[in-house]
Amino acid sequence: MKIFIPAIILIAVLVLGIFFAREREVTNYPSSGKDLSNIASIFQAVERPAEEISISILPEKIEQGDPVLIVINGTTTPEYLKFNGKKLKTFIHNGKVAALTGVDLKDRTGSFSLELKLNDGKKIERKLSVGERYIAKIPLGIPDKLGGNTPEAEQELLETLVREGKLISAVPTADKKLWEESFRLPINPPIVVTDNYGYSRVTGSSNISHKGTDFRAKIGTKIYAMNSGTVRFARFLRNYGHTIIIDHGLGLHTVYMHLSEINVKLNQNVEKGELIAKSGDTGYILGPHLHISVRIGGISIDPEKFVELFK
């Protein structure tokens, strides 16, 4: 009996030693290169359902003349995205598939359709409500250098605006995204907007829509590219003066007008913030300033709202 009890104690000590050694091995297992601490999170990831496919739209309230940023959630391989029946070009924005479109200043108000088709044939449809933009009417004369306030000068103004509009609409675009995520304003602070987008200029018997934003800029103010892209247009126009158009790809253009000096060449690649010109008073203008237009797929939209869209 005296021999039997120490034997039991010895066996118990050996069993406990093996148990604690085994526990230490499990506890220290990550040091061998296999981290078991993430097992729970791995199982949670497996059990977590995939993100539901949906569409996000900015801005939340859309008016005539607004830009629209559409983001697809839950998939990176849609078959197509259509806005009002028109297929949109997509790009990656913050890791998700997105598209840009614009509502024309003179487009109708009401409901617009948005259709997303997935590779499995499933379609997701949404309706966008477009509200009416308030359009003020402000008189604006014709400068003497363009003939003054006469019916003949007014007629020539209207005809040349159409011709120059066709030139701007014909500017090509790259089939890929050339811009970075955010856009900057074309001048450095202090920023003063002298004329907003969208109001109507009453010239003689005609109403001419102001499809851009005017910034206070004395002659010689430095003008910078709002984002990276390629210079697709750099020349003088009767009404818009010295004009630069930068293509940012996928139908997106920024337009810089009434310049005194152009510092870039046609087909030159530029970076965001690069000096491209100096402001002036050339063209149909009553005083020095910088006019900026932003065009999406040929539609001139509100530049200020466009910049805010990417913040």
C-alpha positions as CSV (number, residue, x, y, z in Angstrom):
1,M,0.0,0.0,0.0
2,K,2.8,2.4,0.8
3,I,4.2,1.7,-2.7
4,F,0.8,2.0,-4.5
5,I,0.0,5.5,-3.3
6,P,3.2,7.1,-4.5
7,A,2.6,5.4,-7.9
8,I,-0.8,7.0,-8.1
9,I,0.7,10.4,-7.3
10,L,3.4,10.0,-9.9
11,I,0.8,9.0,-12.6
12,A,-1.3,12.0,-11.7
13,V,1.7,14.4,-11.9
14,L,2.6,12.9,-15.4
15,V,-1.0,13.4,-16.7
16,L,-1.2,17.0,-15.4
17,G,2.2,17.7,-17.0
18,I,1.1,16.4,-20.3
19,F,-2.1,18.4,-20.1
20,F,-0.4,21.7,-19.3
21,A,2.3,21.1,-21.9
22,R,-0.4,20.5,-24.5
23,E,-2.2,23.7,-23.5
24,R,1.0,25.7,-23.8
25,E,1.5,24.2,-27.3
26,V,-2.0,25.3,-28.4
27,T,-1.6,28.8,-26.8
28,N,1.7,29.3,-28.5
29,Y,0.6,27.8,-31.8
30,P,0.6,31.2,-33.7
31,S,4.4,31.3,-33.3
32,S,4.7,28.4,-35.7
33,G,3.3,30.7,-38.4
34,K,-0.4,29.5,-38.2
35,D,-2.5,32.1,-36.5
36,L,-5.6,30.5,-35.0
37,S,-6.8,33.7,-33.4
38,N,-8.7,34.7,-36.6
39,I,-10.7,31.4,-36.8
40,A,-13.8,33.1,-35.3
41,S,-13.6,36.0,-37.7
42,I,-13.1,33.7,-40.6
43,F,-16.2,31.7,-39.8
44,Q,-18.1,35.0,-39.3
45,A,-17.0,36.2,-42.8
46,V,-18.1,32.9,-44.3
47,E,-21.5,33.1,-42.6
48,R,-21.9,36.8,-43.3
49,P,-24.3,37.4,-46.3
50,A,-23.0,39.1,-49.4
51,E,-23.8,42.9,-49.7
52,E,-27.2,43.4,-51.3
53,I,-27.0,44.8,-54.8
54,S,-28.3,48.3,-54.8
55,I,-27.9,51.8,-56.4
56,S,-26.8,55.0,-54.6
57,I,-27.5,58.4,-56.1
58,L,-26.0,61.8,-55.4
59,P,-27.2,64.5,-55.0
60,E,-30.2,63.4,-53.0
61,K,-32.3,66.2,-54.5
62,I,-31.8,66.7,-58.2
63,E,-32.7,69.7,-60.2
64,Q,-32.5,70.7,-63.9
65,G,-28.9,71.4,-64.7
66,D,-27.5,69.1,-62.0
67,P,-24.7,66.5,-62.3
68,V,-25.6,63.0,-61.1
69,L,-23.2,60.5,-59.6
70,I,-24.6,56.9,-59.6
71,V,-22.8,54.2,-57.5
72,I,-23.5,50.5,-57.7
73,N,-23.2,48.6,-54.5
74,G,-22.7,44.8,-54.1
75,T,-21.2,44.0,-57.5
76,T,-18.3,45.1,-59.7
77,T,-19.4,43.4,-62.9
78,P,-22.8,44.8,-64.0
79,E,-23.8,44.2,-67.6
80,Y,-25.0,47.7,-68.1
81,L,-26.4,50.8,-66.5
82,K,-29.0,53.0,-68.3
83,F,-30.2,56.5,-67.5
84,N,-33.5,57.3,-69.2
85,G,-32.8,54.6,-71.8
86,K,-29.2,55.7,-72.5
87,K,-26.3,53.5,-71.6
88,L,-23.8,55.1,-69.3
89,K,-20.0,54.7,-69.2
90,T,-18.9,53.3,-65.9
91,F,-15.7,53.6,-63.9
92,I,-14.3,52.7,-60.5
93,H,-15.0,55.3,-57.8
94,N,-13.8,54.5,-54.2
95,G,-13.7,50.8,-55.0
96,K,-17.2,50.6,-56.5
97,V,-18.6,50.8,-60.0
98,A,-20.0,54.3,-60.7
99,A,-21.2,56.4,-63.6
100,L,-21.7,60.1,-64.3
101,T,-24.6,61.7,-66.1
102,G,-26.2,65.1,-66.2
103,V,-29.7,66.6,-66.4
104,D,-29.9,69.3,-69.1
105,L,-30.9,72.8,-67.9
106,K,-33.8,72.8,-70.3
107,D,-34.8,69.1,-69.7
108,R,-38.2,68.2,-68.5
109,T,-39.0,67.8,-64.8
110,G,-40.5,64.7,-63.2
111,S,-39.5,61.1,-63.2
112,F,-36.5,59.6,-65.0
113,S,-35.7,55.9,-65.2
114,L,-32.5,54.2,-64.0
115,E,-32.0,50.6,-65.0
116,L,-29.2,48.2,-63.9
117,K,-28.8,44.9,-65.6
118,L,-26.7,42.2,-63.9
119,N,-24.8,39.4,-65.7
120,D,-27.4,36.8,-64.5
121,G,-30.1,38.7,-66.4
122,K,-31.6,40.3,-63.3
123,K,-32.7,43.9,-63.6
124,I,-32.9,46.5,-60.9
125,E,-34.9,49.7,-61.7
126,R,-35.2,53.0,-59.9
127,K,-36.9,56.3,-60.6
128,L,-35.1,59.6,-60.2
129,S,-37.2,62.7,-59.5
130,V,-35.9,65.9,-61.2
131,G,-37.2,69.1,-59.8
132,E,-37.5,72.5,-61.5
133,R,-34.6,75.0,-61.2
134,Y,-35.4,78.6,-60.6
135,I,-34.1,80.6,-63.5
136,A,-33.7,84.3,-63.0
137,K,-33.7,86.7,-66.0
138,I,-31.1,89.4,-66.0
139,P,-30.5,92.0,-68.8
140,L,-27.1,91.8,-70.5
141,G,-26.0,94.0,-73.4
142,I,-23.6,93.3,-76.2
143,P,-20.2,95.0,-75.9
144,D,-19.2,97.5,-78.6
145,K,-16.4,95.2,-79.8
146,L,-19.1,92.7,-80.9
147,G,-21.3,95.3,-82.5
148,G,-23.2,96.9,-79.6
149,N,-26.9,96.7,-78.8
150,T,-28.3,96.5,-82.3
151,P,-30.6,93.8,-83.9
152,E,-27.8,93.0,-86.4
153,A,-25.3,92.4,-83.6
154,E,-27.8,90.3,-81.7
155,Q,-28.5,88.1,-84.8
156,E,-24.8,87.6,-85.4
157,L,-24.3,86.8,-81.7
158,L,-27.0,84.0,-81.8
159,E,-25.6,82.6,-85.1
160,T,-22.0,82.5,-83.9
161,L,-23.0,81.0,-80.5
162,V,-24.6,78.1,-82.4
163,R,-21.5,77.6,-84.6
164,E,-19.1,77.7,-81.6
165,G,-21.4,75.4,-79.6
166,K,-21.0,72.8,-82.4
167,L,-17.2,73.1,-82.2
168,I,-17.3,72.5,-78.5
169,S,-19.7,69.6,-78.8
170,A,-17.4,67.9,-81.3
171,V,-14.4,67.8,-78.9
172,P,-13.4,64.1,-78.5
173,T,-13.1,62.2,-75.3
174,A,-11.0,59.2,-74.1
175,D,-12.7,55.9,-73.5
176,K,-11.2,55.6,-70.0
177,K,-11.2,57.6,-66.8
178,L,-8.3,60.2,-66.8
179,W,-9.2,62.1,-63.6
180,E,-8.3,61.6,-60.0
181,E,-11.0,61.2,-57.3
182,S,-11.6,64.9,-56.5
183,F,-11.8,68.1,-58.5
184,R,-10.4,71.5,-57.5
185,L,-11.6,74.9,-58.4
186,P,-9.6,76.6,-61.3
187,I,-8.3,79.5,-59.3
188,N,-6.7,79.9,-55.9
189,P,-8.5,81.5,-52.9
190,P,-10.1,83.9,-52.3
191,I,-12.9,82.5,-54.4
192,V,-15.6,84.9,-55.4
193,V,-18.5,83.7,-57.7
194,T,-19.8,86.7,-59.7
195,D,-22.4,84.8,-61.8
196,N,-24.0,81.4,-61.0
197,Y,-24.9,78.7,-63.4
198,G,-28.4,78.6,-65.0
199,Y,-29.8,82.1,-65.1
200,S,-31.1,83.6,-68.4
201,R,-29.4,86.6,-69.9
202,V,-31.9,88.8,-71.7
203,T,-30.1,90.3,-74.7
204,G,-32.4,92.3,-76.9
205,S,-35.3,90.0,-77.7
206,S,-33.3,86.9,-76.9
207,N,-32.8,84.8,-73.8
208,I,-29.4,83.2,-73.6
209,S,-28.8,80.6,-70.9
210,H,-25.7,81.0,-68.8
211,K,-24.4,77.4,-68.7
212,G,-21.4,77.9,-66.5
213,T,-20.0,79.7,-63.4
214,D,-18.2,83.0,-63.5
215,F,-15.4,83.7,-61.0
216,R,-13.9,87.0,-60.2
217,A,-10.5,87.1,-61.8
218,K,-8.6,90.2,-62.9
219,I,-6.6,90.0,-66.1
220,G,-3.6,87.8,-65.6
221,T,-4.9,85.6,-62.8
222,K,-3.4,82.1,-62.9
223,I,-5.8,79.4,-64.0
224,Y,-5.2,75.8,-63.0
225,A,-6.5,72.4,-64.4
226,M,-9.4,71.2,-62.3
227,N,-8.1,67.7,-62.7
228,S,-5.8,65.5,-64.8
229,G,-6.6,65.0,-68.4
230,T,-5.7,65.9,-72.0
231,V,-6.1,69.3,-73.7
232,R,-8.5,68.7,-76.6
233,F,-9.2,72.3,-77.5
234,A,-7.0,75.4,-77.3
235,R,-8.0,78.3,-79.6
236,F,-9.7,81.7,-79.9
237,L,-13.5,81.9,-80.4
238,R,-15.4,85.0,-81.2
239,N,-17.8,84.9,-78.2
240,Y,-15.9,82.8,-75.7
241,G,-12.5,84.4,-76.4
242,H,-9.3,82.3,-75.8
243,T,-10.7,78.9,-74.7
244,I,-9.3,75.7,-73.3
245,I,-11.1,72.4,-73.1
246,I,-9.6,69.5,-71.0
247,D,-10.9,66.0,-71.6
248,H,-11.0,63.9,-68.4
249,G,-12.3,60.8,-70.2
250,L,-15.6,59.1,-70.5
251,G,-17.3,62.2,-71.9
252,L,-16.3,64.5,-69.1
253,H,-14.8,67.9,-70.1
254,T,-13.9,71.1,-68.2
255,V,-14.1,74.4,-70.3
256,Y,-12.1,77.5,-69.4
257,M,-13.2,80.7,-71.3
258,H,-12.3,84.4,-71.8
259,L,-8.6,83.8,-71.2
260,S,-5.9,86.4,-71.9
261,E,-3.2,83.7,-72.3
262,I,-3.1,80.0,-73.1
263,N,-0.1,78.1,-71.6
264,V,-0.8,74.6,-72.9
265,K,-0.8,72.9,-76.3
266,L,-3.3,70.7,-78.1
267,N,-3.1,67.1,-77.0
268,Q,-0.9,67.9,-74.0
269,N,-1.5,65.8,-70.9
270,V,-2.0,67.9,-67.8
271,E,-2.1,67.1,-64.0
272,K,-4.6,68.5,-61.5
273,G,-3.5,71.9,-60.3
274,E,-1.2,72.5,-63.3
275,L,-1.0,76.0,-64.6
276,I,-2.8,76.1,-68.0
277,A,-3.7,79.8,-68.6
278,K,-4.3,83.3,-67.4
279,S,-7.6,85.0,-67.1
280,G,-8.7,87.9,-69.3
281,D,-11.6,89.7,-70.9
282,T,-11.7,88.2,-74.4
283,G,-14.9,87.4,-76.3
284,Y,-18.5,88.3,-75.3
285,I,-17.7,89.8,-72.0
286,L,-18.3,93.1,-70.2
287,G,-15.5,92.9,-67.7
288,P,-12.6,90.5,-66.8
289,H,-13.6,87.2,-65.2
290,L,-13.1,83.5,-65.7
291,H,-16.0,81.4,-67.0
292,I,-16.0,77.7,-66.3
293,S,-18.3,75.1,-67.9
294,V,-18.4,71.4,-67.0
295,R,-19.8,69.0,-69.6
296,I,-20.9,65.4,-69.1
297,G,-21.8,63.6,-72.3
298,G,-22.3,66.9,-74.1
299,I,-24.5,68.3,-71.4
300,S,-23.4,71.5,-69.6
301,I,-24.1,71.1,-65.8
302,D,-23.6,73.2,-62.7
303,P,-19.8,73.4,-62.1
304,E,-20.1,74.2,-58.4
305,K,-22.4,71.3,-57.7
306,F,-20.1,69.1,-59.7
307,V,-17.1,69.9,-57.6
308,E,-19.2,69.3,-54.4
309,L,-20.2,65.9,-55.7
310,F,-16.7,64.5,-55.4
311,K,-15.9,65.9,-51.9
